[in-house]
Amino acid sequence: MTKVVETFELYGKEYTLETGELARQAGGAVTVRQGDTMVLVTATASRQARDIDFFPLTVDFEERMYAAGKIPGGFLKREGRATEKATLTARMIDRPIRSAFADGFRNEVQVIVLALAADQEHQPDAISIMGASAALMAAGIPFDGPLAGVRIARNTDTGEFIVNPTFDEQEGSDLDLVVGGSRDAVYMIEACADEVSEDVMLAAMAFAQEALGEFCAAQERFLARLDITPMEVVLDEAPSWITERIADGAEKMNAALHNPDKQARMADVAAVKEELTELFTEDETAEHSKHIRAELKALEKRTMREMVLSEGERADGRTAAEIRPITTAVSYVPRMHGSGLFTRGQTQVLSVATLGMLSEWQRLDTIDPAEGKRYIHHYNFPPFSTGETGFMRGPKRRDIGHGALAEKALLPVLPVEDDFPYAIRVVSEVLESNGSSSMGSVCGSTLALMDAGVPIKAPVSGIAMGLIKEGDRVAILSDIQGLEDFLGDMDFKVAGTPDGITALQMDNKASGLSLQILTDAMMQAKEGRAHIMGKMMETISVTREELSEHAPRIITIKIPTDKIRDVIGTGGKIIREIQEETGAQIDINQDGTIFIASKDTGGEQAARRINLIVKDPEVGEVYEGKVVSIQSFGAFVELLPGKDGLLHISRVAKGRVASVEDVLSEGDIVKVEVIELDDRGKISLDRLDKPDAPEGAGGGGSRPPRRDGGGGGPRRSSGGRDGGRSSSGRDNRTPRRRG
């Protein structure tokens, strides 16, 4: 195989497509490079079609930690199951390419993206969409390409859009938009934004569409240089007589679909399908059962779509822009830090918020520069939410994707770490589902965060929009239910505050989706979001002023970095004592920032003790201290934890004493004043509550305090008490966080 390399520059950045050297036994193998970030994308199809009624496409994004010069964490030191980032990237690639395969194609297709190098500057996900398209076409697999993917950021100073920004360029942007599609149509959109207006978002989409055309043209130049042998396939199509026989049931199917209750409608539709199945003989059913099932589903789809376009009525009786009934509640679950219950029609989500120490942030073991995040959103979709049974083996790709979307929607409104030093986790439990549970999670989670007392910048609501398009006839649907998602042409989710969009996701199954349709859908979504927000605000309109009594209170203090070892103590002795005695949890960063968490007054006690440890006594200050050691020349008195001063024998009593033990014993509490601090930190004290010297105790005579070593200071290792200070060995680095 001849090596072919296509290098091109677009929008100020250089790219390379290459094939013919790596993975030569794969159906198609293309290496894509931007900067020093490189991915190898392979596409392979089975030779024989499978006898199934769906298209068996799988997409995997394989992260290799060597790509970023890292060794995997954990005990095994080997990559295991896909990370959340890898799963989201695989979904991002899958969504645009899946719609570009012909109906009836049943050969198994596997696309594998292997991240070979990640230069910590250029992002690998968007360019992998172009790689998948090129690999599929190089393999000769029947695929309506080329397709590409672009990431769009915006320079907030100039308003200029940036194509495939670096990580640094992305940091300064208020928009992170990924668009996948062809030069003529958009198939996939994924966005996170800092309350960006609809006008800005639409302008970014239009710019992305132009950029897609440029990348598709570069891909065509590359593919034109290859010797591609088209794959011979036979599409799985039902015989025309099956379609004709089933078409007679359109009227009954229409009647069955007119039912607002999901379970009842499904039962009615199933009954119609069962009745239509009886039109076929046993032999016909045995030979063509797959095609009969497919045509029955096609009848349901055609009937539903025609009902919307011709009658202007949806299955549950709503008009196109009508939102289902909404009820909300907060503090639904006892003892939680915050909870919100959001019910819209037959979709119900319970979101629960939990607050914790910043040390409980999530560490990310990926090839990206980000080390972790303090805001975590998890989404769970159990089988009972749709009245079904099924295996529960941890989160599926869909669960991870919906949780990530809700996380994106809420991330821009969260308080910064300095103002609210908590790690935040929200879990959304889908208890009932009939469409748009991800947007229900956004709404329920907003309620939970406000209930928990998290000072969010603004509340966020979300809505899912749908589309029915037949030729020039178009219907845009607000708040789609499951049936309209499965049988419609678009799933367009928009989340945001009253001031702008925070997250957006779209999957499109219709060709020729125009910018005008997107504009109309976004404006209709804005009205829907406002309606939903109004219902939410009826339950809780502002964030609670106080945290839940069950949530930890976090106190933040700052100490000089040279005092950190004094707070930690030898082997962590002092900090452990403080935690054990106060019940508080303490985290110390290398910059001297200390976070103290507790659910009672233990945090305040711990803060006072730490402040005492780092405080330096000053001349004139008065202390009531404990005598911790007695020497022939005086007594050492503890002024602050870890800090002693010397009370010379000449100042322990009124008059002269021969021995300090004549008037003091270890453990006595005495009132003293700091009278001198020398340049070595030695502290000299005077006793304020001096007793009279005992009779006959003055034989020894007294001398003034020595200034060359008899003074006190930071305690040394004596009397069995802790003197030295050393780090506990904990990793106190302040990590780079997102959120």
Summary of the structure (lengths in Angstrom):
residues: 739
radius of gyration: 34.8
end to end distance: 47.6
largest distance: 126.9
contacts: 2506
relative contact order: 0.08
helix: 32%
strand: 29%
